[in-house]
Amino acid sequence: MDSISSAVAGASAATPGSVQAAASVLVLKKALDMQSSSATQLIASLPQPALATSGTLGTQVNTFV
């Protein structure tokens, strides 16, 4: 997270239109893309919980009309 905040700080401190600002923004975008990819993989790897088969919680549907 420190690398992202330093990239943002560097991009905002640079003069507009400079090569350094463009490079900082590019590095920031790549860091965010990598972080998003890692988070997506982590969430996808979580096992799905099994549905309840016994007990009163999650096994009965109230259909009062």
PDB file with SEQRES, HELIX, SHEET and CRYST1 records, atoms N, CA, C and O in Angstrom:
SEQRES   1 A   65  MET ASP SER ILE SER SER ALA VAL ALA GLY ALA SER ALA          
SEQRES   2 A   65  ALA THR PRO GLY SER VAL GLN ALA ALA ALA SER VAL LEU          
SEQRES   3 A   65  VAL LEU LYS LYS ALA LEU ASP MET GLN SER SER SER ALA          
SEQRES   4 A   65  THR GLN LEU ILE ALA SER LEU PRO GLN PRO ALA LEU ALA          
SEQRES   5 A   65  THR SER GLY THR LEU GLY THR GLN VAL ASN THR PHE VAL          
HELIX    1 AA1 ASP A    2  ALA A   13  1                                  12    
HELIX    2 AA2 VAL A   19  ALA A   44  1                                  26    
CRYST1    1.000    1.000    1.000  90.00  90.00  90.00 P 1           1          
ATOM      1  N   MET A   1       0.828  -1.184   0.000  1.00  0.00           N  
ATOM      2  CA  MET A   1       0.000   0.000   0.000  1.00  0.00           C  
ATOM      3  C   MET A   1       0.873   1.248   0.000  1.00  0.00           C  
ATOM      4  O   MET A   1       0.456   2.284  -0.518  1.00  0.00           O  
ATOM      5  N   ASP A   2       2.079   1.176   0.570  1.00  0.00           N  
ATOM      6  CA  ASP A   2       2.969   2.331   0.589  1.00  0.00           C  
ATOM      7  C   ASP A   2       3.410   2.709  -0.818  1.00  0.00           C  
ATOM      8  O   ASP A   2       3.552   3.891  -1.128  1.00  0.00           O  
ATOM      9  N   SER A   3       3.629   1.700  -1.679  1.00  0.00           N  
ATOM     10  CA  SER A   3       4.062   2.004  -3.036  1.00  0.00           C  
ATOM     11  C   SER A   3       2.975   2.742  -3.808  1.00  0.00           C  
ATOM     12  O   SER A   3       3.268   3.613  -4.626  1.00  0.00           O  
ATOM     13  N   ILE A   4       1.724   2.392  -3.544  1.00  0.00           N  
ATOM     14  CA  ILE A   4       0.620   3.069  -4.233  1.00  0.00           C  
ATOM     15  C   ILE A   4       0.503   4.511  -3.760  1.00  0.00           C  
ATOM     16  O   ILE A   4       0.341   5.422  -4.571  1.00  0.00           O  
ATOM     17  N   SER A   5       0.586   4.720  -2.441  1.00  0.00           N  
ATOM     18  CA  SER A   5       0.469   6.087  -1.936  1.00  0.00           C  
ATOM     19  C   SER A   5       1.651   6.940  -2.378  1.00  0.00           C  
ATOM     20  O   SER A   5       1.489   8.134  -2.631  1.00  0.00           O  
ATOM     21  N   SER A   6       2.845   6.341  -2.475  1.00  0.00           N  
ATOM     22  CA  SER A   6       3.988   7.115  -2.950  1.00  0.00           C  
ATOM     23  C   SER A   6       3.848   7.430  -4.437  1.00  0.00           C  
ATOM     24  O   SER A   6       4.274   8.495  -4.885  1.00  0.00           O  
ATOM     25  N   ALA A   7       3.254   6.512  -5.209  1.00  0.00           N  
ATOM     26  CA  ALA A   7       3.033   6.787  -6.628  1.00  0.00           C  
ATOM     27  C   ALA A   7       2.017   7.901  -6.814  1.00  0.00           C  
ATOM     28  O   ALA A   7       2.176   8.754  -7.687  1.00  0.00           O  
ATOM     29  N   VAL A   8       0.971   7.897  -5.994  1.00  0.00           N  
ATOM     30  CA  VAL A   8      -0.033   8.960  -6.065  1.00  0.00           C  
ATOM     31  C   VAL A   8       0.584  10.291  -5.660  1.00  0.00           C  
ATOM     32  O   VAL A   8       0.336  11.316  -6.296  1.00  0.00           O  
ATOM     33  N   ALA A   9       1.386  10.273  -4.606  1.00  0.00           N  
ATOM     34  CA  ALA A   9       2.031  11.508  -4.160  1.00  0.00           C  
ATOM     35  C   ALA A   9       2.987  12.028  -5.229  1.00  0.00           C  
ATOM     36  O   ALA A   9       3.055  13.231  -5.477  1.00  0.00           O  
ATOM     37  N   GLY A  10       3.715  11.124  -5.852  1.00  0.00           N  
ATOM     38  CA  GLY A  10       4.633  11.529  -6.910  1.00  0.00           C  
ATOM     39  C   GLY A  10       3.909  12.075  -8.117  1.00  0.00           C  
ATOM     40  O   GLY A  10       4.354  13.050  -8.724  1.00  0.00           O  
ATOM     41  N   ALA A  11       2.803  11.461  -8.470  1.00  0.00           N  
ATOM     42  CA  ALA A  11       2.037  11.923  -9.628  1.00  0.00           C  
ATOM     43  C   ALA A  11       1.407  13.281  -9.376  1.00  0.00           C  
ATOM     44  O   ALA A  11       1.321  14.106 -10.286  1.00  0.00           O  
ATOM     45  N   SER A  12       0.967  13.520  -8.155  1.00  0.00           N  
ATOM     46  CA  SER A  12       0.330  14.803  -7.865  1.00  0.00           C  
ATOM     47  C   SER A  12       1.353  15.916  -7.664  1.00  0.00           C  
ATOM     48  O   SER A  12       1.032  17.088  -7.858  1.00  0.00           O  
ATOM     49  N   ALA A  13       2.587  15.565  -7.275  1.00  0.00           N  
ATOM     50  CA  ALA A  13       3.612  16.577  -7.051  1.00  0.00           C  
ATOM     51  C   ALA A  13       4.302  16.987  -8.351  1.00  0.00           C  
ATOM     52  O   ALA A  13       4.873  18.075  -8.422  1.00  0.00           O  
ATOM     53  N   ALA A  14       4.263  16.150  -9.363  1.00  0.00           N  
ATOM     54  CA  ALA A  14       4.941  16.444 -10.622  1.00  0.00           C  
ATOM     55  C   ALA A  14       4.182  17.520 -11.398  1.00  0.00           C  
ATOM     56  O   ALA A  14       2.979  17.713 -11.224  1.00  0.00           O  
ATOM     57  N   THR A  15       4.923  18.205 -12.250  1.00  0.00           N  
ATOM     58  CA  THR A  15       4.282  19.226 -13.075  1.00  0.00           C  
ATOM     59  C   THR A  15       3.408  18.548 -14.124  1.00  0.00           C  
ATOM     60  O   THR A  15       3.763  17.484 -14.632  1.00  0.00           O  
ATOM     61  N   PRO A  16       2.284  19.148 -14.449  1.00  0.00           N  
ATOM     62  CA  PRO A  16       1.365  18.529 -15.418  1.00  0.00           C  
ATOM     63  C   PRO A  16       2.033  18.342 -16.780  1.00  0.00           C  
ATOM     64  O   PRO A  16       2.716  19.235 -17.282  1.00  0.00           O  
ATOM     65  N   GLY A  17       1.827  17.185 -17.355  1.00  0.00           N  
ATOM     66  CA  GLY A  17       2.366  16.918 -18.677  1.00  0.00           C  
ATOM     67  C   GLY A  17       3.778  16.390 -18.692  1.00  0.00           C  
ATOM     68  O   GLY A  17       4.308  16.087 -19.761  1.00  0.00           O  
ATOM     69  N   SER A  18       4.394  16.271 -17.552  1.00  0.00           N  
ATOM     70  CA  SER A  18       5.774  15.796 -17.542  1.00  0.00           C  
ATOM     71  C   SER A  18       5.825  14.285 -17.704  1.00  0.00           C  
ATOM     72  O   SER A  18       4.843  13.583 -17.463  1.00  0.00           O  
ATOM     73  N   VAL A  19       6.962  13.812 -18.108  1.00  0.00           N  
ATOM     74  CA  VAL A  19       7.154  12.379 -18.296  1.00  0.00           C  
ATOM     75  C   VAL A  19       7.067  11.661 -16.958  1.00  0.00           C  
ATOM     76  O   VAL A  19       6.556  10.543 -16.882  1.00  0.00           O  
ATOM     77  N   GLN A  20       7.557  12.291 -15.916  1.00  0.00           N  
ATOM     78  CA  GLN A  20       7.512  11.683 -14.581  1.00  0.00           C  
ATOM     79  C   GLN A  20       6.064  11.482 -14.133  1.00  0.00           C  
ATOM     80  O   GLN A  20       5.740  10.455 -13.538  1.00  0.00           O  
ATOM     81  N   ALA A  21       5.210  12.431 -14.406  1.00  0.00           N  
ATOM     82  CA  ALA A  21       3.805  12.299 -14.020  1.00  0.00           C  
ATOM     83  C   ALA A  21       3.145  11.172 -14.800  1.00  0.00           C  
ATOM     84  O   ALA A  21       2.376  10.389 -14.241  1.00  0.00           O  
ATOM     85  N   ALA A  22       3.443  11.091 -16.073  1.00  0.00           N  
ATOM     86  CA  ALA A  22       2.865  10.027 -16.890  1.00  0.00           C  
ATOM     87  C   ALA A  22       3.347   8.663 -16.417  1.00  0.00           C  
ATOM     88  O   ALA A  22       2.565   7.714 -16.357  1.00  0.00           O  
ATOM     89  N   ALA A  23       4.623   8.560 -16.081  1.00  0.00           N  
ATOM     90  CA  ALA A  23       5.167   7.296 -15.593  1.00  0.00           C  
ATOM     91  C   ALA A  23       4.565   6.932 -14.248  1.00  0.00           C  
ATOM     92  O   ALA A  23       4.269   5.764 -13.999  1.00  0.00           O  
ATOM     93  N   SER A  24       4.381   7.910 -13.383  1.00  0.00           N  
ATOM     94  CA  SER A  24       3.795   7.648 -12.070  1.00  0.00           C  
ATOM     95  C   SER A  24       2.359   7.159 -12.190  1.00  0.00           C  
ATOM     96  O   SER A  24       1.947   6.246 -11.474  1.00  0.00           O  
ATOM     97  N   VAL A  25       1.607   7.757 -13.084  1.00  0.00           N  
ATOM     98  CA  VAL A  25       0.222   7.333 -13.287  1.00  0.00           C  
ATOM     99  C   VAL A  25       0.182   5.927 -13.865  1.00  0.00           C  
ATOM    100  O   VAL A  25      -0.667   5.121 -13.483  1.00  0.00           O  
ATOM    101  N   LEU A  26       1.096   5.627 -14.784  1.00  0.00           N  
ATOM    102  CA  LEU A  26       1.156   4.289 -15.371  1.00  0.00           C  
ATOM    103  C   LEU A  26       1.494   3.243 -14.314  1.00  0.00           C  
ATOM    104  O   LEU A  26       0.887   2.173 -14.280  1.00  0.00           O  
ATOM    105  N   VAL A  27       2.456   3.550 -13.456  1.00  0.00           N  
ATOM    106  CA  VAL A  27       2.822   2.627 -12.375  1.00  0.00           C  
ATOM    107  C   VAL A  27       1.647   2.450 -11.416  1.00  0.00           C  
ATOM    108  O   VAL A  27       1.383   1.337 -10.962  1.00  0.00           O  
ATOM    109  N   LEU A  28       0.950   3.525 -11.108  1.00  0.00           N  
ATOM    110  CA  LEU A  28      -0.213   3.448 -10.224  1.00  0.00           C  
ATOM    111  C   LEU A  28      -1.296   2.560 -10.825  1.00  0.00           C  
ATOM    112  O   LEU A  28      -1.869   1.723 -10.127  1.00  0.00           O  
ATOM    113  N   LYS A  29      -1.579   2.735 -12.104  1.00  0.00           N  
ATOM    114  CA  LYS A  29      -2.604   1.918 -12.759  1.00  0.00           C  
ATOM    115  C   LYS A  29      -2.218   0.445 -12.761  1.00  0.00           C  
ATOM    116  O   LYS A  29      -3.061  -0.421 -12.526  1.00  0.00           O  
ATOM    117  N   LYS A  30      -0.944   0.159 -13.027  1.00  0.00           N  
ATOM    118  CA  LYS A  30      -0.500  -1.237 -13.033  1.00  0.00           C  
ATOM    119  C   LYS A  30      -0.567  -1.838 -11.636  1.00  0.00           C  
ATOM    120  O   LYS A  30      -0.926  -3.006 -11.483  1.00  0.00           O  
ATOM    121  N   ALA A  31      -0.226  -1.059 -10.620  1.00  0.00           N  
ATOM    122  CA  ALA A  31      -0.297  -1.553  -9.241  1.00  0.00           C  
ATOM    123  C   ALA A  31      -1.737  -1.843  -8.850  1.00  0.00           C  
ATOM    124  O   ALA A  31      -2.014  -2.852  -8.201  1.00  0.00           O  
ATOM    125  N   LEU A  32      -2.654  -0.968  -9.239  1.00  0.00           N  
ATOM    126  CA  LEU A  32      -4.068  -1.193  -8.934  1.00  0.00           C  
ATOM    127  C   LEU A  32      -4.617  -2.398  -9.689  1.00  0.00           C  
ATOM    128  O   LEU A  32      -5.426  -3.151  -9.148  1.00  0.00           O  
ATOM    129  N   ASP A  33      -4.182  -2.586 -10.939  1.00  0.00           N  
ATOM    130  CA  ASP A  33      -4.612  -3.757 -11.705  1.00  0.00           C  
ATOM    131  C   ASP A  33      -4.117  -5.047 -11.064  1.00  0.00           C  
ATOM    132  O   ASP A  33      -4.858  -6.026 -10.984  1.00  0.00           O  
ATOM    133  N   MET A  34      -2.861  -5.051 -10.603  1.00  0.00           N  
ATOM    134  CA  MET A  34      -2.309  -6.240  -9.948  1.00  0.00           C  
ATOM    135  C   MET A  34      -3.041  -6.519  -8.648  1.00  0.00           C  
ATOM    136  O   MET A  34      -3.324  -7.673  -8.327  1.00  0.00           O  
ATOM    137  N   GLN A  35      -3.347  -5.478  -7.905  1.00  0.00           N  
ATOM    138  CA  GLN A  35      -4.062  -5.638  -6.642  1.00  0.00           C  
ATOM    139  C   GLN A  35      -5.475  -6.166  -6.887  1.00  0.00           C  
ATOM    140  O   GLN A  35      -5.958  -7.019  -6.143  1.00  0.00           O  
ATOM    141  N   SER A  36      -6.125  -5.669  -7.908  1.00  0.00           N  
ATOM    142  CA  SER A  36      -7.464  -6.134  -8.259  1.00  0.00           C  
ATOM    143  C   SER A  36      -7.435  -7.597  -8.683  1.00  0.00           C  
ATOM    144  O   SER A  36      -8.307  -8.377  -8.298  1.00  0.00           O  
ATOM    145  N   SER A  37      -6.449  -7.962  -9.464  1.00  0.00           N  
ATOM    146  CA  SER A  37      -6.316  -9.349  -9.912  1.00  0.00           C  
ATOM    147  C   SER A  37      -6.080 -10.283  -8.731  1.00  0.00           C  
ATOM    148  O   SER A  37      -6.667 -11.362  -8.663  1.00  0.00           O  
ATOM    149  N   SER A  38      -5.226  -9.871  -7.808  1.00  0.00           N  
ATOM    150  CA  SER A  38      -4.945 -10.697  -6.627  1.00  0.00           C  
ATOM    151  C   SER A  38      -6.187 -10.855  -5.760  1.00  0.00           C  
ATOM    152  O   SER A  38      -6.464 -11.948  -5.265  1.00  0.00           O  
ATOM    153  N   ALA A  39      -6.932  -9.777  -5.576  1.00  0.00           N  
ATOM    154  CA  ALA A  39      -8.147  -9.844  -4.757  1.00  0.00           C  
ATOM    155  C   ALA A  39      -9.192 -10.738  -5.414  1.00  0.00           C  
ATOM    156  O   ALA A  39      -9.880 -11.494  -4.727  1.00  0.00           O  
ATOM    157  N   THR A  40      -9.319 -10.660  -6.734  1.00  0.00           N  
ATOM    158  CA  THR A  40     -10.277 -11.501  -7.451  1.00  0.00           C  
ATOM    159  C   THR A  40      -9.919 -12.972  -7.313  1.00  0.00           C  
ATOM    160  O   THR A  40     -10.795 -13.808  -7.092  1.00  0.00           O  
ATOM    161  N   GLN A  41      -8.633 -13.293  -7.442  1.00  0.00           N  
ATOM    162  CA  GLN A  41      -8.189 -14.680  -7.293  1.00  0.00           C  
ATOM    163  C   GLN A  41      -8.415 -15.178  -5.878  1.00  0.00           C  
ATOM    164  O   GLN A  41      -8.809 -16.326  -5.677  1.00  0.00           O  
ATOM    165  N   LEU A  42      -8.168 -14.325  -4.900  1.00  0.00           N  
ATOM    166  CA  LEU A  42      -8.354 -14.713  -3.504  1.00  0.00           C  
ATOM    167  C   LEU A  42      -9.824 -14.998  -3.210  1.00  0.00           C  
ATOM    168  O   LEU A  42     -10.143 -15.987  -2.551  1.00  0.00           O  
ATOM    169  N   ILE A  43     -10.709 -14.150  -3.688  1.00  0.00           N  
ATOM    170  CA  ILE A  43     -12.142 -14.355  -3.459  1.00  0.00           C  
ATOM    171  C   ILE A  43     -12.632 -15.598  -4.198  1.00  0.00           C  
ATOM    172  O   ILE A  43     -13.461 -16.344  -3.678  1.00  0.00           O  
ATOM    173  N   ALA A  44     -12.123 -15.820  -5.406  1.00  0.00           N  
ATOM    174  CA  ALA A  44     -12.540 -16.993  -6.181  1.00  0.00           C  
ATOM    175  C   ALA A  44     -12.077 -18.297  -5.535  1.00  0.00           C  
ATOM    176  O   ALA A  44     -12.705 -19.338  -5.727  1.00  0.00           O  
ATOM    177  N   SER A  45     -10.989 -18.251  -4.776  1.00  0.00           N  
ATOM    178  CA  SER A  45     -10.459 -19.476  -4.173  1.00  0.00           C  
ATOM    179  C   SER A  45     -11.183 -19.869  -2.888  1.00  0.00           C  
ATOM    180  O   SER A  45     -10.969 -20.967  -2.375  1.00  0.00           O  
ATOM    181  N   LEU A  46     -12.030 -18.997  -2.363  1.00  0.00           N  
ATOM    182  CA  LEU A  46     -12.760 -19.331  -1.143  1.00  0.00           C  
ATOM    183  C   LEU A  46     -13.791 -20.417  -1.428  1.00  0.00           C  
ATOM    184  O   LEU A  46     -14.481 -20.365  -2.446  1.00  0.00           O  
ATOM    185  N   PRO A  47     -13.901 -21.396  -0.539  1.00  0.00           N  
ATOM    186  CA  PRO A  47     -14.897 -22.455  -0.766  1.00  0.00           C  
ATOM    187  C   PRO A  47     -16.311 -21.935  -0.504  1.00  0.00           C  
ATOM    188  O   PRO A  47     -16.521 -21.074   0.351  1.00  0.00           O  
ATOM    189  N   GLN A  48     -17.266 -22.467  -1.247  1.00  0.00           N  
ATOM    190  CA  GLN A  48     -18.662 -22.100  -1.043  1.00  0.00           C  
ATOM    191  C   GLN A  48     -19.202 -22.870   0.154  1.00  0.00           C  
ATOM    192  O   GLN A  48     -18.987 -24.078   0.248  1.00  0.00           O  
ATOM    193  N   PRO A  49     -19.895 -22.204   1.069  1.00  0.00           N  
ATOM    194  CA  PRO A  49     -20.442 -22.916   2.230  1.00  0.00           C  
ATOM    195  C   PRO A  49     -21.574 -23.854   1.806  1.00  0.00           C  
ATOM    196  O   PRO A  49     -22.345 -23.559   0.893  1.00  0.00           O  
ATOM    197  N   ALA A  50     -21.647 -24.976   2.487  1.00  0.00           N  
ATOM    198  CA  ALA A  50     -22.711 -25.945   2.194  1.00  0.00           C  
ATOM    199  C   ALA A  50     -24.043 -25.415   2.715  1.00  0.00           C  
ATOM    200  O   ALA A  50     -24.093 -24.706   3.720  1.00  0.00           O  
ATOM    201  N   LEU A  51     -25.108 -25.765   2.024  1.00  0.00           N  
ATOM    202  CA  LEU A  51     -26.437 -25.350   2.464  1.00  0.00           C  
ATOM    203  C   LEU A  51     -26.844 -26.144   3.697  1.00  0.00           C  
ATOM    204  O   LEU A  51     -26.427 -27.288   3.874  1.00  0.00           O  
ATOM    205  N   ALA A  52     -27.650 -25.539   4.535  1.00  0.00           N  
ATOM    206  CA  ALA A  52     -28.129 -26.213   5.741  1.00  0.00           C  
ATOM    207  C   ALA A  52     -29.076 -27.339   5.354  1.00  0.00           C  
ATOM    208  O   ALA A  52     -29.933 -27.174   4.487  1.00  0.00           O  
ATOM    209  N   THR A  53     -28.911 -28.493   6.012  1.00  0.00           N  
ATOM    210  CA  THR A  53     -29.791 -29.636   5.738  1.00  0.00           C  
ATOM    211  C   THR A  53     -30.610 -30.029   6.952  1.00  0.00           C  
ATOM    212  O   THR A  53     -31.563 -30.798   6.831  1.00  0.00           O  
ATOM    213  N   SER A  54     -30.254 -29.515   8.117  1.00  0.00           N  
ATOM    214  CA  SER A  54     -31.017 -29.836   9.323  1.00  0.00           C  
ATOM    215  C   SER A  54     -31.063 -28.611  10.220  1.00  0.00           C  
ATOM    216  O   SER A  54     -30.292 -27.667  10.047  1.00  0.00           O  
ATOM    217  N   GLY A  55     -31.985 -28.640  11.189  1.00  0.00           N  
ATOM    218  CA  GLY A  55     -32.132 -27.504  12.087  1.00  0.00           C  
ATOM    219  C   GLY A  55     -33.168 -26.528  11.576  1.00  0.00           C  
ATOM    220  O   GLY A  55     -33.794 -26.747  10.539  1.00  0.00           O  
ATOM    221  N   THR A  56     -33.339 -25.446  12.320  1.00  0.00           N  
ATOM    222  CA  THR A  56     -34.373 -24.476  11.954  1.00  0.00           C  
ATOM    223  C   THR A  56     -33.818 -23.298  11.169  1.00  0.00           C  
ATOM    224  O   THR A  56     -34.586 -22.530  10.589  1.00  0.00           O  
ATOM    225  N   LEU A  57     -32.529 -23.143  11.139  1.00  0.00           N  
ATOM    226  CA  LEU A  57     -31.944 -21.989  10.463  1.00  0.00           C  
ATOM    227  C   LEU A  57     -31.596 -22.346   9.017  1.00  0.00           C  
ATOM    228  O   LEU A  57     -30.708 -23.164   8.778  1.00  0.00           O  
ATOM    229  N   GLY A  58     -32.271 -21.753   8.080  1.00  0.00           N  
ATOM    230  CA  GLY A  58     -31.972 -21.938   6.675  1.00  0.00           C  
ATOM    231  C   GLY A  58     -32.618 -23.130   6.017  1.00  0.00           C  
ATOM    232  O   GLY A  58     -32.327 -23.413   4.855  1.00  0.00           O  
ATOM    233  N   THR A  59     -33.482 -23.839   6.714  1.00  0.00           N  
ATOM    234  CA  THR A  59     -34.116 -25.015   6.111  1.00  0.00           C  
ATOM    235  C   THR A  59     -35.606 -24.834   5.891  1.00  0.00           C  
ATOM    236  O   THR A  59     -36.240 -25.678   5.257  1.00  0.00           O  
ATOM    237  N   GLN A  60     -36.181 -23.752   6.400  1.00  0.00           N  
ATOM    238  CA  GLN A  60     -37.614 -23.534   6.264  1.00  0.00           C  
ATOM    239  C   GLN A  60     -37.860 -22.173   5.627  1.00  0.00           C  
ATOM    240  O   GLN A  60     -37.209 -21.186   5.969  1.00  0.00           O  
ATOM    241  N   VAL A  61     -38.807 -22.134   4.700  1.00  0.00           N  
ATOM    242  CA  VAL A  61     -39.161 -20.890   4.033  1.00  0.00           C  
ATOM    243  C   VAL A  61     -40.577 -20.515   4.448  1.00  0.00           C  
ATOM    244  O   VAL A  61     -41.504 -21.308   4.284  1.00  0.00           O  
ATOM    245  N   ASN A  62     -40.745 -19.318   4.979  1.00  0.00           N  
ATOM    246  CA  ASN A  62     -42.075 -18.835   5.353  1.00  0.00           C  
ATOM    247  C   ASN A  62     -42.766 -18.303   4.109  1.00  0.00           C  
ATOM    248  O   ASN A  62     -42.252 -17.410   3.437  1.00  0.00           O  
ATOM    249  N   THR A  63     -43.938 -18.859   3.805  1.00  0.00           N  
ATOM    250  CA  THR A  63     -44.677 -18.436   2.607  1.00  0.00           C  
ATOM    251  C   THR A  63     -46.068 -17.946   2.964  1.00  0.00           C  
ATOM    252  O   THR A  63     -47.038 -18.284   2.285  1.00  0.00           O  
ATOM    253  N   PHE A  64     -46.176 -17.159   4.015  1.00  0.00           N  
ATOM    254  CA  PHE A  64     -47.467 -16.612   4.413  1.00  0.00           C  
ATOM    255  C   PHE A  64     -47.853 -15.502   3.453  1.00  0.00           C  
ATOM    256  O   PHE A  64     -47.070 -14.584   3.207  1.00  0.00           O  
ATOM    257  N   VAL A  65     -49.063 -15.588   2.909  1.00  0.00           N  
ATOM    258  CA  VAL A  65     -49.521 -14.568   1.953  1.00  0.00           C  
ATOM    259  C   VAL A  65     -50.718 -13.862   2.517  1.00  0.00           C  
ATOM    260  O   VAL A  65     -51.264 -12.964   1.875  1.00  0.00           O  
TER     261      VAL A  65                                                      
END                                                                             
